[in-house]
Amino acid sequence: MKNIILFILLFPLVLFSQKQDLTQNKYLRIKGIVYKNELSIEAKLNTLGFSLGINKGKIISYHTTRYYHFEVAFMKSFKEKKTNLVSTGLNVYNKYSYGKVNYFFPIRLGMGTKRFLSEKDTNKGVAVGYSIEGGVDLAVLKPYYIYVKSGSDGHSIFLNQIRYTEENRDIFIDENLIYDRGSFFKGFNHLSFIPGIHVNAAAHFAIKAYEKPVFAFETGVMIDAFIKRVPIMVETTGFKNNFIFINVFINVLLGKRWN
């Protein structure tokens, strides 16, 4: 009789203990292991170009990560387009960007926060969140060279490779003289720089957000602002280069987490 009474008294405690264990196990399955650090590389495609970057983050909680970001990008002007032509007298089909004076490479260094708004099972599904980032920019400008016809001896046409200056403006934009674009590797001794700032905000979608591998993608808006107009194209009465660039982007991130 005493054994029966003891069983009746202890049975609810056993059930409660098992329920607690199941709840905790379910919680752990949902959350996964809490890592402290995160490192990822990214490839970003935006309205006016593309970029490659790296992120080093500190995981503050299950939902929040703070990170440092470094990125090198290539951007073009919205006015830029390739010109296809058969060069006069040469019968050669060439491509160049008419009116382009500089290649534009923004370098971005910033800090950001990533936060998840939803929870997910570690075995399936996607964690949804957002990221906000801001920091400093440095616009690196490299001259865009073109080949122009500089003369003829009656049998051959001579070509000269030039970069844009105010003195050769008329030659640089004369389509009758342009033969083709010049070498990309020429002009690194004529780099120029413009400082600026950037900010971006994105929706963040992560697969296995609480596990060791990092696999995520983002879509959002980014803004770069510089202290003066960025000379990508030849300016005219009706066109001026921008100092603010607004882009929509998609981003893919791969990496790992560890303690």
N, C-alpha and C positions, 0 to 999 in steps of 0.2 A: 504493500500500500504506500509506504514512504517513497519507494522508487517511482511509482506512478505519479505521485504528487510532485516530486522533484523534476520528473520529465516534463510535466505540464508547465511548471514554472520556467524551466530553462529553454523549452522549445521556441518561444517567441524571441528570446535573445539570440538563439542560433540563426533563426530566419533573418533577423535584423542585421546580424553580422554578415551573412551571405549576401544580403541585398546591398550592404555598403561596399563589399568587395566587388560585386558586379558593377555597381555604379562607378567605382573608382577605375575598374578595368575598362569600362566603356569610355570614361573620360580620357584615359591614357590612349585608347585607340583613336579617339577623335583628335587629341592634341599631338601625339607623337612625342619625340624627344625634344627637349628645349636645348638648342644649340646657342652658342654665345657670339659666333662670328659668321660672316657671310662674305663671299667673294664671287663676283660675276663679271663676265664680259658681255658686251651688247653690240648688236648691229641695228642701226636705226635708219629708216627710210622716211624722208619728209618731202614736203611739197616742192622744195627747191634743191634737194640734194640728198646726201646720205652721210653717215658718220659711224665711227667705231669708238667704243668707250669701255671703261672699266669702273667697277663700283666696289668699294670696301666698306662693309657695314658692321655695325654692332647691334645685335639683337637684344632689345631692351625687355621685351615680353613676347608672349605668343603672338600678339597682334601688331607690335610696333618694332620697326627697325630704323635706325638712323645711319646714314651712310655718307661717304665722301665719293665724289664723282670726277672723273677725268675723261675728256672726249676730244677727238680730232675729227673735224667735219669738212666736207666739201659742199659749197653752195654756189648757186648761180643766180643771175638776175632773172626776174620774171619776163623781162624783155628779150632775153637771150634765146637765139635759135640758130640751128645749123643752116648754112647756106650751101647749096649744091650748085655747082657750075662746071661748065666746060671752059677752061681758061682760054682766053682769046689768043689765037695763033699757036696754041700748044696742043689743043685737042686732048686734054687730060682732064678726067673727071675728079674733082677735088671737093673737100668739105672744110669749112672753117666757120667760126662764129663771127659774123659781121658786126663790127663795132665793139667787140670785146677788148678790153685793155688790160685786165688783170684776172688771174685765177684767185679765188677767194676761199681761204681755209680758216674757219673759226676754230679756235682752241678754247674749250670751256673747262673751268675748274669750279666745282660747287659742292654744296652740302644739301642733303635732302632727308625727308622722312617718308617711310612707306608704312601704311597701316591697313590691316585687313578688317573688313566689315563683316565677313561671314566666316563660319566655321565649316570644316569639311572632314570627311573620313579620310584617313591617310592612304587608303587603298584605291580610292576613286574620287572623281569630282574635282572641282576647281574652286580655290579660295579667291574671293573677289575683294578688291580694296582699291586704294588710290595712293599716288605718290606726288609729292610736291618738292620742287628743288629750285635753288637759286644760287647764283655765284657770279664770278667775273669771267669776261671774255677777252680774248686777244685775237683780232683779225689779222691774219698773215696774208699779205698780198704779193703774188709773184707775177711779173710781167707776162703778158700773152704775146708771143711773137708770131709774126706772119711773114711769108715770103712775098715780096713785091718785085715786079719787073723793073729793072734799073737801066736797061739798054739793050741794044741788039747790034750785031755786026753784019746783018743781012742773011746770015745762015743760022745763028743761034741767038737765043734770048737769055740775057744775063739776069740772075736773080739776086736779091739782097734780103737778108733776114733782119727785120727791124722790130722794135718795141715802140709803144706809143709815147710820144712827147708832144707838147704844144707846137713845136716847130715843124713836126712832120704830120700834123693832123690831117691835112688835105690829102696826102699820099695814103695815110693809114685807112681812110674811109673811101678811097676811090676804087670801086669794084673793077674798073677796067685795068687796074694795075695789080690787083691782088691775085696771087697764084695759089697759095695754100697756107694752112697754119704752119707755124714753125715748130721747132723741137720743144717738148715740155721741159727738158732738162737744161735748157738755156735760160739764164736770168736769175739764178739763185743768189747771185752777187748784187742783185738790185731789189731785194725784199724790202717791204715797208710794213708798218704795224699800226693798228688802231685799237686802243682799249675800249672795253664796253662791259655790259652786264647782261645776264640772261635769267629767265625764269621759265619754268614749265610745270604743267599739271597734267596728270594722266590717270586714266582708269587702269588698274593693275590686275592681271589674272594669272594666278600661280597654280601649277600642278604640283601636288604633294608639297604644299607650302611649309609643312612642319617636319619635313624629312631632310636627309643629307643633300641630295642633289637639288640644284636650283634650275628650274625650267619655268619660265614665265614670259608673258608678252604684255605689251602696253599699247594703248592708243591715247593720244592727247594733243595738247597745243603747246607750242614753245614760242617764246619771244626773245629775240636778241636786239639789243639797243647799243649803239656806238656813239662816241662823242662827236663824230662828224660823218658826213656821207661817205659810203664805201665805194671807191671808184672801180666798179666792175665794167661798166660800159662807157663809151664816149657820150658825153652830155650834149644835148642840143637845146634849142629854145623851148621845145615842147617836152623834153624829158630830162629829169634829174635823177641821179642815183639815190638810193634809200640809205637812211641810217637806222631804221627800225625794220626788222624782218619778222613776220608772223608766219609760222608754219604749222600745219597739221602733220602728225607723225605716227608711225607704227614702229614698235621696238620689240626685239626678241632678246632674251637674257638667258645665259647658260652659266652655271657655276657650281659652287658647293658650299656647305655649311659645316662648321666644326666647333669644338669646345676649346 
